[in-house]
Amino acid sequence: MTMKIGFVIAEFNRDITYQMEILGEEHAKFLGAVVAEKIYVPGAYDMPLAIKKLLGNKEIDAVVTIGCVIEGDTSHDEVVVAQVTRKMTDLSLEYGKPVTLGISGPGMTRMQAMERMDYAKSAVEAAVKLVQRV
């Protein structure tokens, strides 16, 4: 049976998250998984509700988050990533399905974000391995 993955993709910094989405989708195909559903959200902070929706779908085996949180003039980036990752973990445990972290940041520049686009591939790989092993 083919593994089905859901993607939750942040539209903020879309020039970067678009490329992350493509890399993640290609890697899923390489690993024999299918990206069965995608939900686009405004930003990383907005991901938990979409993650919950995908986790509630019996067809979805795991959820991969794709986002990019770039450092600004305040600590806003740290707050965003701390909150979304905490909720991702809570939802994964609540539903008993993997939710993997393909969000780069916090504390990085736009250039560093571009260098970390492969986070999406790592998140897809983690999702596939967790579904197979847990």
N, CA, C and O atoms as a printed pandas DataFrame, in Angstrom:
     atom_number atom_name residue_name chain_id  residue_number  x_coord  y_coord  z_coord
0              1         N          MET        A               1    0.841   -1.185    0.000
1              2        CA          MET        A               1    0.000    0.000    0.000
2              3         C          MET        A               1    0.889    1.252    0.000
3              4         O          MET        A               1    1.866    1.327    0.745
4              5         N          THR        A               2    0.549    2.205   -0.819
5              6        CA          THR        A               2    1.328    3.431   -0.946
6              7         C          THR        A               2    1.090    4.340    0.253
7              8         O          THR        A               2   -0.048    4.562    0.666
8              9         N          MET        A               3    2.179    4.859    0.800
9             10        CA          MET        A               3    2.098    5.794    1.917
10            11         C          MET        A               3    1.597    7.138    1.413
11            12         O          MET        A               3    2.068    7.642    0.393
12            13         N          LYS        A               4    0.633    7.719    2.135
13            14        CA          LYS        A               4    0.067    9.005    1.753
14            15         C          LYS        A               4    0.433   10.061    2.790
15            16         O          LYS        A               4    0.216    9.895    3.990
16            17         N          ILE        A               5    0.987   11.132    2.288
17            18        CA          ILE        A               5    1.464   12.222    3.138
18            19         C          ILE        A               5    0.668   13.480    2.825
19            20         O          ILE        A               5    0.291   13.723    1.679
20            21         N          GLY        A               6    0.418   14.271    3.854
21            22        CA          GLY        A               6   -0.176   15.589    3.676
22            23         C          GLY        A               6    0.879   16.652    3.910
23            24         O          GLY        A               6    1.734   16.507    4.784
24            25         N          PHE        A               7    0.821   17.711    3.136
25            26        CA          PHE        A               7    1.723   18.855    3.301
26            27         C          PHE        A               7    0.925   20.033    3.824
27            28         O          PHE        A               7   -0.172   20.309    3.338
28            29         N          VAL        A               8    1.472   20.730    4.813
29            30        CA          VAL        A               8    0.966   22.031    5.237
30            31         C          VAL        A               8    2.064   23.024    4.892
31            32         O          VAL        A               8    3.178   22.934    5.408
32            33         N          ILE        A               9    1.743   23.975    4.014
33            34        CA          ILE        A               9    2.745   24.853    3.427
34            35         C          ILE        A               9    2.434   26.310    3.751
35            36         O          ILE        A               9    1.329   26.787    3.496
36            37         N          ALA        A              10    3.411   27.010    4.311
37            38        CA          ALA        A              10    3.259   28.433    4.609
38            39         C          ALA        A              10    3.462   29.259    3.346
39            40         O          ALA        A              10    4.401   29.030    2.583
40            41         N          GLU        A              11    2.569   30.220    3.138
41            42        CA          GLU        A              11    2.688   31.119    1.985
42            43         C          GLU        A              11    3.643   32.281    2.260
43            44         O          GLU        A              11    4.151   32.901    1.326
44            45         N          PHE        A              12    3.885   32.573    3.523
45            46        CA          PHE        A              12    4.831   33.635    3.862
46            47         C          PHE        A              12    6.216   33.219    3.366
47            48         O          PHE        A              12    6.605   32.063    3.532
48            49         N          ASN        A              13    6.956   34.133    2.767
49            50        CA          ASN        A              13    8.242   33.824    2.131
50            51         C          ASN        A              13    8.051   32.767    1.024
51            52         O          ASN        A              13    8.837   31.828    0.900
52            53         N          ARG        A              14    7.006   32.945    0.242
53            54        CA          ARG        A              14    6.595   31.957   -0.753
54            55         C          ARG        A              14    7.671   31.665   -1.787
55            56         O          ARG        A              14    7.726   30.556   -2.317
56            57         N          ASP        A              15    8.516   32.624   -2.080
57            58        CA          ASP        A              15    9.598   32.354   -3.038
58            59         C          ASP        A              15   10.482   31.203   -2.547
59            60         O          ASP        A              15   11.033   30.452   -3.351
60            61         N          ILE        A              16   10.610   31.073   -1.248
61            62        CA          ILE        A              16   11.411   29.991   -0.661
62            63         C          ILE        A              16   10.557   28.755   -0.419
63            64         O          ILE        A              16   10.982   27.645   -0.740
64            65         N          THR        A              17    9.362   28.923    0.140
65            66        CA          THR        A              17    8.544   27.753    0.461
66            67         C          THR        A              17    8.062   27.037   -0.797
67            68         O          THR        A              17    7.807   25.833   -0.763
68            69         N          TYR        A              18    7.935   27.758   -1.898
69            70        CA          TYR        A              18    7.565   27.100   -3.162
70            71         C          TYR        A              18    8.648   26.098   -3.579
71            72         O          TYR        A              18    8.352   24.965   -3.958
72            73         N          GLN        A              19    9.881   26.534   -3.501
73            74        CA          GLN        A              19   10.989   25.643   -3.865
74            75         C          GLN        A              19   11.100   24.480   -2.878
75            76         O          GLN        A              19   11.419   23.357   -3.269
76            77         N          MET        A              20   10.836   24.751   -1.597
77            78        CA          MET        A              20   10.840   23.687   -0.592
78            79         C          MET        A              20    9.746   22.664   -0.896
79            80         O          MET        A              20    9.957   21.458   -0.768
80            81         N          GLU        A              21    8.589   23.156   -1.295
81            82        CA          GLU        A              21    7.463   22.285   -1.642
82            83         C          GLU        A              21    7.829   21.342   -2.790
83            84         O          GLU        A              21    7.548   20.145   -2.730
84            85         N          ILE        A              22    8.449   21.883   -3.822
85            86        CA          ILE        A              22    8.851   21.077   -4.981
86            87         C          ILE        A              22    9.880   20.026   -4.559
87            88         O          ILE        A              22    9.758   18.858   -4.927
88            89         N          LEU        A              23   10.891   20.434   -3.790
89            90        CA          LEU        A              23   11.905   19.481   -3.315
90            91         C          LEU        A              23   11.273   18.371   -2.468
91            92         O          LEU        A              23   11.613   17.197   -2.614
92            93         N          GLY        A              24   10.361   18.753   -1.594
93            94        CA          GLY        A              24    9.697   17.775   -0.737
94            95         C          GLY        A              24    8.856   16.799   -1.545
95            96         O          GLY        A              24    8.863   15.597   -1.279
96            97         N          GLU        A              25    8.142   17.308   -2.519
97            98        CA          GLU        A              25    7.297   16.450   -3.343
98            99         C          GLU        A              25    8.133   15.470   -4.172
99           100         O          GLU        A              25    7.785   14.295   -4.291
100          101         N          GLU        A              26    9.225   15.957   -4.737
101          102        CA          GLU        A              26   10.115   15.090   -5.510
102          103         C          GLU        A              26   10.722   14.003   -4.624
103          104         O          GLU        A              26   10.852   12.853   -5.044
104          105         N          HIS        A              27   11.093   14.373   -3.397
105          106        CA          HIS        A              27   11.708   13.399   -2.491
106          107         C          HIS        A              27   10.678   12.351   -2.045
107          108         O          HIS        A              27   11.011   11.175   -1.902
108          109         N          ALA        A              28    9.452   12.773   -1.831
109          110        CA          ALA        A              28    8.394   11.820   -1.471
110          111         C          ALA        A              28    8.235   10.788   -2.578
111          112         O          ALA        A              28    8.146    9.589   -2.313
112          113         N          LYS        A              29    8.199   11.255   -3.807
113          114        CA          LYS        A              29    8.064   10.352   -4.953
114          115         C          LYS        A              29    9.251    9.382   -5.004
115          116         O          LYS        A              29    9.077    8.185   -5.233
116          117         N          PHE        A              30   10.442    9.909   -4.791
117          118        CA          PHE        A              30   11.656    9.084   -4.780
118          119         C          PHE        A              30   11.566    7.986   -3.719
119          120         O          PHE        A              30   12.030    6.867   -3.934
120          121         N          LEU        A              31   10.967    8.313   -2.577
121          122        CA          LEU        A              31   10.854    7.361   -1.466
122          123         C          LEU        A              31    9.626    6.448   -1.586
123          124         O          LEU        A              31    9.403    5.592   -0.730
124          125         N          GLY        A              32    8.841    6.632   -2.636
125          126        CA          GLY        A              32    7.677    5.780   -2.848
126          127         C          GLY        A              32    6.421    6.238   -2.132
127          128         O          GLY        A              32    5.467    5.471   -2.007
128          129         N          ALA        A              33    6.407    7.466   -1.662
129          130        CA          ALA        A              33    5.229    8.033   -0.996
130          131         C          ALA        A              33    4.528    9.003   -1.945
131          132         O          ALA        A              33    5.111    9.477   -2.920
132          133         N          VAL        A              34    3.279    9.280   -1.639
133          134        CA          VAL        A              34    2.486   10.199   -2.448
134          135         C          VAL        A              34    2.048   11.368   -1.573
135          136         O          VAL        A              34    1.610   11.176   -0.438
136          137         N          VAL        A              35    2.168   12.575   -2.107
137          138        CA          VAL        A              35    1.617   13.744   -1.424
138          139         C          VAL        A              35    0.147   13.795   -1.821
139          140         O          VAL        A              35   -0.202   14.269   -2.902
140          141         N          ALA        A              36   -0.701   13.305   -0.939
141          142        CA          ALA        A              36   -2.111   13.126   -1.250
142          143         C          ALA        A              36   -2.938   14.401   -1.082
143          144         O          ALA        A              36   -3.973   14.566   -1.728
144          145         N          GLU        A              37   -2.480   15.291   -0.221
145          146        CA          GLU        A              37   -3.232   16.517    0.019
146          147         C          GLU        A              37   -2.283   17.615    0.484
147          148         O          GLU        A              37   -1.319   17.365    1.208
148          149         N          LYS        A              38   -2.581   18.836    0.051
149          150        CA          LYS        A              38   -1.815   20.008    0.465
150          151         C          LYS        A              38   -2.780   21.053    0.991
151          152         O          LYS        A              38   -3.856   21.269    0.434
152          153         N          ILE        A              39   -2.374   21.695    2.074
153          154        CA          ILE        A              39   -3.125   22.835    2.586
154          155         C          ILE        A              39   -2.142   23.998    2.708
155          156         O          ILE        A              39   -1.087   23.873    3.330
156          157         N          TYR        A              40   -2.501   25.118    2.110
157          158        CA          TYR        A              40   -1.683   26.328    2.170
158          159         C          TYR        A              40   -2.243   27.231    3.262
159          160         O          TYR        A              40   -3.449   27.467    3.333
160          161         N          VAL        A              41   -1.355   27.728    4.107
161          162        CA          VAL        A              41   -1.733   28.628    5.187
162          163         C          VAL        A              41   -0.915   29.907    5.060
163          164         O          VAL        A              41    0.148   29.904    4.439
164          165         N          PRO        A              42   -1.407   31.017    5.652
165          166        CA          PRO        A              42   -0.677   32.279    5.506
166          167         C          PRO        A              42    0.772   32.228    5.996
167          168         O          PRO        A              42    1.676   32.719    5.320
168          169         N          GLY        A              43    0.988   31.635    7.168
169          170        CA          GLY        A              43    2.341   31.576    7.723
170          171         C          GLY        A              43    2.500   30.370    8.624
171          172         O          GLY        A              43    1.546   29.631    8.866
172          173         N          ALA        A              44    3.709   30.176    9.119
173          174        CA          ALA        A              44    3.996   29.019    9.970
174          175         C          ALA        A              44    3.112   28.998   11.219
175          176         O          ALA        A              44    2.669   27.932   11.646
176          177         N          TYR        A              45    2.859   30.151   11.796
177          178        CA          TYR        A              45    2.042   30.215   13.008
178          179         C          TYR        A              45    0.629   29.677   12.785
179          180         O          TYR        A              45   -0.030   29.234   13.726
180          181         N          ASP        A              46    0.174   29.717   11.548
181          182        CA          ASP        A              46   -1.188   29.313   11.199
182          183         C          ASP        A              46   -1.317   27.823   10.870
183          184         O          ASP        A              46   -2.391   27.376   10.469
184          185         N          MET        A              47   -0.260   27.061   11.031
185          186        CA          MET        A              47   -0.252   25.656   10.631
186          187         C          MET        A              47   -1.077   24.699   11.491
187          188         O          MET        A              47   -1.658   23.769   10.932
188          189         N          PRO        A              48   -1.168   24.864   12.817
189          190        CA          PRO        A              48   -1.798   23.820   13.639
190          191         C          PRO        A              48   -3.206   23.407   13.220
191          192         O          PRO        A              48   -3.507   22.213   13.242
192          193         N          LEU        A              49   -4.068   24.321   12.845
193          194        CA          LEU        A              49   -5.424   23.949   12.450
194          195         C          LEU        A              49   -5.422   23.084   11.190
195          196         O          LEU        A              49   -6.175   22.115   11.099
196          197         N          ALA        A              50   -4.578   23.432   10.223
197          198        CA          ALA        A              50   -4.472   22.644    8.996
198          199         C          ALA        A              50   -3.862   21.271    9.283
199          200         O          ALA        A              50   -4.281   20.268    8.706
200          201         N          ILE        A              51   -2.877   21.232   10.171
201          202        CA          ILE        A              51   -2.273   19.954   10.572
202          203         C          ILE        A              51   -3.345   19.057   11.177
203          204         O          ILE        A              51   -3.434   17.875   10.847
204          205         N          LYS        A              52   -4.157   19.625   12.060
205          206        CA          LYS        A              52   -5.210   18.857   12.707
206          207         C          LYS        A              52   -6.196   18.314   11.685
207          208         O          LYS        A              52   -6.631   17.167   11.791
208          209         N          LYS        A              53   -6.548   19.115   10.710
209          210        CA          LYS        A              53   -7.486   18.663    9.668
210          211         C          LYS        A              53   -6.908   17.461    8.917
211          212         O          LYS        A              53   -7.614   16.479    8.687
212          213         N          LEU        A              54   -5.642   17.531    8.539
213          214        CA          LEU        A              54   -5.017   16.422    7.813
214          215         C          LEU        A              54   -4.891   15.184    8.692
215          216         O          LEU        A              54   -5.118   14.068    8.222
216          217         N          LEU        A              55   -4.538   15.362    9.936
217          218        CA          LEU        A              55   -4.406   14.221   10.848
218          219         C          LEU        A              55   -5.741   13.503   11.042
219          220         O          LEU        A              55   -5.768   12.295   11.277
220          221         N          GLY        A              56   -6.829   14.230   10.948
221          222        CA          GLY        A              56   -8.154   13.643   11.079
222          223         C          GLY        A              56   -8.603   12.856    9.862
223          224         O          GLY        A              56   -9.602   12.139    9.916
224          225         N          ASN        A              57   -7.873   12.985    8.770
225          226        CA          ASN        A              57   -8.178   12.254    7.537
226          227         C          ASN        A              57   -7.554   10.865    7.625
227          228         O          ASN        A              57   -6.332   10.741    7.707
228          229         N          LYS        A              58   -8.373    9.827    7.611
229          230        CA          LYS        A              58   -7.884    8.458    7.756
230          231         C          LYS        A              58   -6.981    8.027    6.613
231          232         O          LYS        A              58   -6.222    7.068    6.757
232          233         N          GLU        A              59   -7.046    8.713    5.486
233          234        CA          GLU        A              59   -6.214    8.379    4.328
234          235         C          GLU        A              59   -4.773    8.881    4.474
235          236         O          GLU        A              59   -3.870    8.378    3.805
236          237         N          ILE        A              60   -4.560    9.860    5.336
237          238        CA          ILE        A              60   -3.249   10.483    5.498
238          239         C          ILE        A              60   -2.461    9.759    6.584
239          240         O          ILE        A              60   -2.934    9.610    7.710
240          241         N          ASP        A              61   -1.247    9.307    6.234
241          242        CA          ASP        A              61   -0.396    8.573    7.168
242          243         C          ASP        A              61    0.502    9.487    7.996
243          244         O          ASP        A              61    0.859    9.142    9.122
244          245         N          ALA        A              62    0.869   10.643    7.456
245          246        CA          ALA        A              62    1.763   11.580    8.141
246          247         C          ALA        A              62    1.577   12.968    7.551
247          248         O          ALA        A              62    1.077   13.126    6.437
248          249         N          VAL        A              63    1.988   13.972    8.318
249          250        CA          VAL        A              63    1.914   15.357    7.868
250          251         C          VAL        A              63    3.314   15.965    7.896
251          252         O          VAL        A              63    4.056   15.820    8.867
252          253         N          VAL        A              64    3.649   16.643    6.815
253          254        CA          VAL        A              64    4.926   17.344    6.688
254          255         C          VAL        A              64    4.630   18.840    6.666
255          256         O          VAL        A              64    3.793   19.300    5.889
256          257         N          THR        A              65    5.316   19.595    7.515
257          258        CA          THR        A              65    5.170   21.053    7.498
258          259         C          THR        A              65    6.292   21.651    6.666
259          260         O          THR        A              65    7.436   21.199    6.719
260          261         N          ILE        A              66    5.947   22.671    5.903
261          262        CA          ILE        A              66    6.934   23.359    5.074
262          263         C          ILE        A              66    6.776   24.852    5.308
263          264         O          ILE        A              66    5.729   25.435    5.029
264          265         N          GLY        A              67    7.839   25.460    5.827
265          266        CA          GLY        A              67    7.793   26.884    6.106
266          267         C          GLY        A              67    9.182   27.446    6.298
267          268         O          GLY        A              67   10.176   26.721    6.334
268          269         N          CYS        A              68    9.221   28.755    6.420
269          270        CA          CYS        A              68   10.487   29.472    6.517
270          271         C          CYS        A              68   10.247   30.705    7.387
271          272         O          CYS        A              68    9.476   31.589    7.013
272          273         N          VAL        A              69   10.901   30.765    8.537
273          274        CA          VAL        A              69   10.720   31.885    9.458
274          275         C          VAL        A              69   12.043   32.638    9.558
275          276         O          VAL        A              69   13.002   32.163   10.166
276          277         N          ILE        A              70   12.074   33.815    8.951
277          278        CA          ILE        A              70   13.294   34.621    8.858
278          279         C          ILE        A              70   13.332   35.639    9.998
279          280         O          ILE        A              70   12.310   36.204   10.386
280          281         N          GLU        A              71   14.524   35.852   10.515
281          282        CA          GLU        A              71   14.727   36.778   11.629
282          283         C          GLU        A              71   14.389   38.209   11.227
283          284         O          GLU        A              71   14.741   38.675   10.143
284          285         N          GLY        A              72   13.695   38.887   12.134
285          286        CA          GLY        A              72   13.379   40.297   11.931
286          287         C          GLY        A              72   14.081   41.152   12.969
287          288         O          GLY        A              72   15.113   40.760   13.514
288          289         N          ASP        A              73   13.518   42.319   13.239
289          290        CA          ASP        A              73   14.109   43.241   14.208
290          291         C          ASP        A              73   13.742   42.898   15.647
291          292         O          ASP        A              73   14.331   43.441   16.582
292          293         N          THR        A              74   12.775   42.002   15.831
293          294        CA          THR        A              74   12.346   41.606   17.172
294          295         C          THR        A              74   12.514   40.088   17.314
295          296         O          THR        A              74   13.028   39.429   16.411
296          297         N          SER        A              75   12.085   39.551   18.436
297          298        CA          SER        A              75   12.177   38.103   18.653
298          299         C          SER        A              75   10.921   37.373   18.165
299          300         O          SER        A              75   10.669   36.236   18.563
300          301         N          HIS        A              76   10.150   38.015   17.322
301          302        CA          HIS        A              76    8.914   37.445   16.785
302          303         C          HIS        A              76    9.150   36.071   16.151
303          304         O          HIS        A              76    8.339   35.160   16.320
304          305         N          ASP        A              77   10.253   35.924   15.427
305          306        CA          ASP        A              77   10.541   34.643   14.765
306          307         C          ASP        A              77   10.706   33.507   15.769
307          308         O          ASP        A              77   10.294   32.378   15.502
308          309         N          GLU        A              78   11.299   33.796   16.906
309          310        CA          GLU        A              78   11.488   32.778   17.938
310          311         C          GLU        A              78   10.152   32.362   18.553
311          312         O          GLU        A              78    9.924   31.181   18.815
312          313         N          VAL        A              79    9.277   33.336   18.782
313          314        CA          VAL        A              79    7.955   33.060   19.349
314          315         C          VAL        A              79    7.148   32.195   18.394
315          316         O          VAL        A              79    6.519   31.224   18.815
316          317         N          VAL        A              80    7.161   32.540   17.106
317          318        CA          VAL        A              80    6.398   31.798   16.099
318          319         C          VAL        A              80    6.837   30.335   16.062
319          320         O          VAL        A              80    6.003   29.435   16.151
320          321         N          VAL        A              81    8.122   30.099   15.932
321          322        CA          VAL        A              81    8.617   28.730   15.810
322          323         C          VAL        A              81    8.391   27.937   17.094
323          324         O          VAL        A              81    8.035   26.761   17.036
324          325         N          ALA        A              82    8.593   28.564   18.244
325          326        CA          ALA        A              82    8.379   27.864   19.519
326          327         C          ALA        A              82    6.930   27.406   19.655
327          328         O          ALA        A              82    6.670   26.279   20.076
328          329         N          GLN        A              83    5.996   28.272   19.303
329          330        CA          GLN        A              83    4.581   27.933   19.464
330          331         C          GLN        A              83    4.130   26.863   18.472
331          332         O          GLN        A              83    3.440   25.917   18.853
332          333         N          VAL        A              84    4.511   27.005   17.216
333          334        CA          VAL        A              84    4.053   26.037   16.208
334          335         C          VAL        A              84    4.672   24.668   16.445
335          336         O          VAL        A              84    3.993   23.657   16.264
336          337         N          THR        A              85    5.929   24.603   16.840
337          338        CA          THR        A              85    6.553   23.297   17.068
338          339         C          THR        A              85    5.964   22.613   18.297
339          340         O          THR        A              85    5.819   21.391   18.311
340          341         N          ARG        A              86    5.631   23.363   19.302
341          342        CA          ARG        A              86    4.989   22.781   20.488
342          343         C          ARG        A              86    3.650   22.165   20.110
343          344         O          ARG        A              86    3.335   21.048   20.520
344          345         N          LYS        A              87    2.865   22.893   19.328
345          346        CA          LYS        A              87    1.544   22.395   18.944
346          347         C          LYS        A              87    1.661   21.224   17.970
347          348         O          LYS        A              87    0.846   20.303   18.026
348          349         N          MET        A              88    2.645   21.237   17.085
349          350        CA          MET        A              88    2.863   20.113   16.170
350          351         C          MET        A              88    3.086   18.826   16.956
351          352         O          MET        A              88    2.516   17.783   16.634
352          353         N          THR        A              89    3.909   18.911   17.975
353          354        CA          THR        A              89    4.198   17.748   18.810
354          355         C          THR        A              89    2.941   17.277   19.520
355          356         O          THR        A              89    2.665   16.078   19.566
356          357         N          ASP        A              90    2.178   18.209   20.074
357          358        CA          ASP        A              90    0.932   17.862   20.760
358          359         C          ASP        A              90   -0.024   17.125   19.823
359          360         O          ASP        A              90   -0.601   16.102   20.193
360          361         N          LEU        A              91   -0.187   17.650   18.607
361          362        CA          LEU        A              91   -1.109   17.044   17.646
362          363         C          LEU        A              91   -0.629   15.665   17.202
363          364         O          LEU        A              91   -1.433   14.745   17.053
364          365         N          SER        A              92    0.659   15.521   16.993
365          366        CA          SER        A              92    1.209   14.231   16.593
366          367         C          SER        A              92    0.910   13.178   17.651
367          368         O          SER        A              92    0.497   12.065   17.326
368          369         N          LEU        A              93    1.117   13.524   18.897
369          370        CA          LEU        A              93    0.854   12.592   19.994
370          371         C          LEU        A              93   -0.643   12.321   20.156
371          372         O          LEU        A              93   -1.046   11.192   20.438
372          373         N          GLU        A              94   -1.452   13.346   19.979
373          374        CA          GLU        A              94   -2.904   13.191   20.116
374          375         C          GLU        A              94   -3.471   12.236   19.057
375          376         O          GLU        A              94   -4.326   11.406   19.366
376          377         N          TYR        A              95   -3.003   12.353   17.830
377          378        CA          TYR        A              95   -3.540   11.551   16.720
378          379         C          TYR        A              95   -2.737   10.278   16.451
379          380         O          TYR        A              95   -3.185    9.415   15.696
380          381         N          GLY        A              96   -1.564   10.153   17.056
381          382        CA          GLY        A              96   -0.748    8.964   16.840
382          383         C          GLY        A              96   -0.195    8.854   15.430
383          384         O          GLY        A              96    0.027    7.754   14.923
384          385         N          LYS        A              97    0.026   10.001   14.802
385          386        CA          LYS        A              97    0.596   10.053   13.455
386          387         C          LYS        A              97    1.753   11.044   13.452
387          388         O          LYS        A              97    1.727   12.031   14.187
388          389         N          PRO        A              98    2.774   10.786   12.625
389          390        CA          PRO        A              98    3.904   11.714   12.554
390          391         C          PRO        A              98    3.523   13.080   11.976
391          392         O          PRO        A              98    2.766   13.180   11.011
392          393         N          VAL        A              99    4.062   14.111   12.588
393          394        CA          VAL        A              99    4.029   15.473   12.061
394          395         C          VAL        A              99    5.479   15.924   12.077
395          396         O          VAL        A              99    6.076   16.069   13.144
396          397         N          THR        A             100    6.045   16.145   10.905
397          398        CA          THR        A             100    7.478   16.420   10.852
398          399         C          THR        A             100    7.773   17.883   10.530
399          400         O          THR        A             100    6.979   18.592    9.911
400          401         N          LEU        A             101    8.943   18.292   10.978
401          402        CA          LEU        A             101    9.349   19.697   10.943
402          403         C          LEU        A             101   10.169   20.021    9.700
403          404         O          LEU        A             101   11.350   19.686    9.609
404          405         N          GLY        A             102    9.520   20.675    8.751
405          406        CA          GLY        A             102   10.197   21.182    7.569
406          407         C          GLY        A             102   10.177   22.700    7.566
407          408         O          GLY        A             102   10.098   23.334    6.513
408          409         N          ILE        A             103   10.249   23.272    8.758
409          410        CA          ILE        A             103   10.264   24.730    8.914
410          411         C          ILE        A             103   11.679   25.144    9.263
411          412         O          ILE        A             103   12.233   24.700   10.269
412          413         N          SER        A             104   12.261   25.988    8.441
413          414        CA          SER        A             104   13.596   26.499    8.754
414          415         C          SER        A             104   13.452   27.771    9.586
415          416         O          SER        A             104   12.483   28.516    9.441
416          417         N          GLY        A             105   14.423   28.003   10.449
417          418        CA          GLY        A             105   14.400   29.155   11.331
418          419         C          GLY        A             105   14.169   28.682   12.749
419          420         O          GLY        A             105   13.999   27.482   12.965
420          421         N          PRO        A             106   14.155   29.558   13.705
421          422        CA          PRO        A             106   14.304   31.012   13.635
422          423         C          PRO        A             106   15.769   31.442   13.604
423          424         O          PRO        A             106   16.681   30.617   13.539
424          425         N          GLY        A             107   15.962   32.741   13.654
425          426        CA          GLY        A             107   17.304   33.293   13.772
426          427         C          GLY        A             107   18.141   33.211   12.514
427          428         O          GLY        A             107   19.367   33.130   12.596
428          429         N          MET        A             108   17.514   33.230   11.358
429          430        CA          MET        A             108   18.305   33.139   10.123
430          431         C          MET        A             108   17.958   34.272    9.168
431          432         O          MET        A             108   16.875   34.854    9.226
432          433         N          THR        A             109   18.894   34.560    8.302
433          434        CA          THR        A             109   18.702   35.567    7.265
434          435         C          THR        A             109   18.017   34.924    6.058
435          436         O          THR        A             109   17.868   33.704    6.001
436          437         N          ARG        A             110   17.610   35.736    5.110
437          438        CA          ARG        A             110   17.017   35.213    3.876
438          439         C          ARG        A             110   18.019   34.323    3.135
439          440         O          ARG        A             110   17.634   33.298    2.573
440          441         N          MET        A             111   19.274   34.696    3.128
441          442        CA          MET        A             111   20.298   33.889    2.467
442          443         C          MET        A             111   20.431   32.528    3.149
443          444         O          MET        A             111   20.519   31.500    2.478
444          445         N          GLN        A             112   20.445   32.526    4.463
445          446        CA          GLN        A             112   20.512   31.259    5.193
446          447         C          GLN        A             112   19.275   30.409    4.930
447          448         O          GLN        A             112   19.368   29.184    4.849
448          449         N          ALA        A             113   18.125   31.049    4.798
449          450        CA          ALA        A             113   16.890   30.319    4.496
450          451         C          ALA        A             113   16.996   29.644    3.134
451          452         O          ALA        A             113   16.546   28.509    2.971
452          453         N          MET        A             114   17.568   30.307    2.182
453          454        CA          MET        A             114   17.727   29.732    0.852
454          455         C          MET        A             114   18.675   28.525    0.894
455          456         O          MET        A             114   18.506   27.564    0.143
456          457         N          GLU        A             115   19.657   28.590    1.768
457          458        CA          GLU        A             115   20.601   27.480    1.911
458          459         C          GLU        A             115   19.983   26.290    2.645
459          460         O          GLU        A             115   20.537   25.191    2.614
460          461         N          ARG        A             116   18.857   26.495    3.294
461          462        CA          ARG        A             116   18.231   25.444    4.101
462          463         C          ARG        A             116   16.939   24.902    3.471
463          464         O          ARG        A             116   16.106   24.328    4.172
464          465         N          MET        A             117   16.771   25.077    2.185
465          466        CA          MET        A             117   15.566   24.589    1.518
466          467         C          MET        A             117   15.426   23.077    1.608
467          468         O          MET        A             117   14.321   22.546    1.493
468          469         N          ASP        A             118   16.538   22.381    1.813
469          470        CA          ASP        A             118   16.480   20.922    1.903
470          471         C          ASP        A             118   15.840   20.440    3.205
471          472         O          ASP        A             118   15.696   19.233    3.401
472          473         N          TYR        A             119   15.455   21.350    4.097
473          474        CA          TYR        A             119   14.712   20.960    5.296
474          475         C          TYR        A             119   13.432   20.221    4.904
475          476         O          TYR        A             119   12.982   19.324    5.617
476          477         N          ALA        A             120   12.858   20.601    3.776
477          478        CA          ALA        A             120   11.639   19.935    3.307
478          479         C          ALA        A             120   11.914   18.470    2.995
479          480         O          ALA        A             120   11.111   17.600    3.332
480          481         N          LYS        A             121   13.037   18.196    2.358
481          482        CA          LYS        A             121   13.404   16.807    2.054
482          483         C          LYS        A             121   13.613   16.018    3.341
483          484         O          LYS        A             121   13.166   14.876    3.450
484          485         N          SER        A             122   14.279   16.611    4.295
485          486        CA          SER        A             122   14.520   15.943    5.572
486          487         C          SER        A             122   13.210   15.633    6.286
487          488         O          SER        A             122   13.066   14.571    6.892
488          489         N          ALA        A             123   12.261   16.553    6.214
489          490        CA          ALA        A             123   10.966   16.347    6.866
490          491         C          ALA        A             123   10.185   15.221    6.196
491          492         O          ALA        A             123    9.529   14.430    6.874
492          493         N          VAL        A             124   10.254   15.148    4.878
493          494        CA          VAL        A             124    9.590   14.061    4.152
494          495         C          VAL        A             124   10.224   12.724    4.525
495          496         O          VAL        A             124    9.527   11.743    4.781
496          497         N          GLU        A             125   11.537   12.701    4.552
497          498        CA          GLU        A             125   12.235   11.463    4.900
498          499         C          GLU        A             125   11.888   11.012    6.315
499          500         O          GLU        A             125   11.678    9.823    6.556
500          501         N          ALA        A             126   11.828   11.948    7.242
501          502        CA          ALA        A             126   11.462   11.617    8.624
502          503         C          ALA        A             126   10.042   11.065    8.682
503          504         O          ALA        A             126    9.780   10.107    9.409
504          505         N          ALA        A             127    9.130   11.655    7.931
505          506        CA          ALA        A             127    7.733   11.185    7.922
506          507         C          ALA        A             127    7.654    9.753    7.424
507          508         O          ALA        A             127    6.972    8.921    8.024
508          509         N          VAL        A             128    8.348    9.458    6.326
509          510        CA          VAL        A             128    8.332    8.114    5.754
510          511         C          VAL        A             128    8.911    7.107    6.744
511          512         O          VAL        A             128    8.337    6.042    6.967
512          513         N          LYS        A             129   10.041    7.452    7.328
513          514        CA          LYS        A             129   10.688    6.525    8.295
514          515         C          LYS        A             129    9.795    6.299    9.511
515          516         O          LYS        A             129    9.678    5.171    9.989
516          517         N          LEU        A             130    9.171    7.346   10.012
517          518        CA          LEU        A             130    8.314    7.189   11.196
518          519         C          LEU        A             130    7.084    6.332   10.903
519          520         O          LEU        A             130    6.692    5.504   11.724
520          521         N          VAL        A             131    6.481    6.529    9.746
521          522        CA          VAL        A             131    5.323    5.698    9.396
522          523         C          VAL        A             131    5.740    4.234    9.303
523          524         O          VAL        A             131    5.001    3.348    9.729
524          525         N          GLN        A             132    6.905    3.984    8.754
525          526        CA          GLN        A             132    7.395    2.606    8.599
526          527         C          GLN        A             132    7.771    1.968    9.931
527          528         O          GLN        A             132    7.653    0.754   10.092
528          529         N          ARG        A             133    8.217    2.771   10.879
529          530        CA          ARG        A             133    8.814    2.218   12.097
530          531         C          ARG        A             133    7.942    2.311   13.347
531          532         O          ARG        A             133    8.135    1.543   14.289
532          533         N          VAL        A             134    7.004    3.224   13.369
533          534        CA          VAL        A             134    6.242    3.439   14.612
534          535         C          VAL        A             134    4.851    2.825   14.501
535          536         O          VAL        A             134    4.065    2.902   15.445
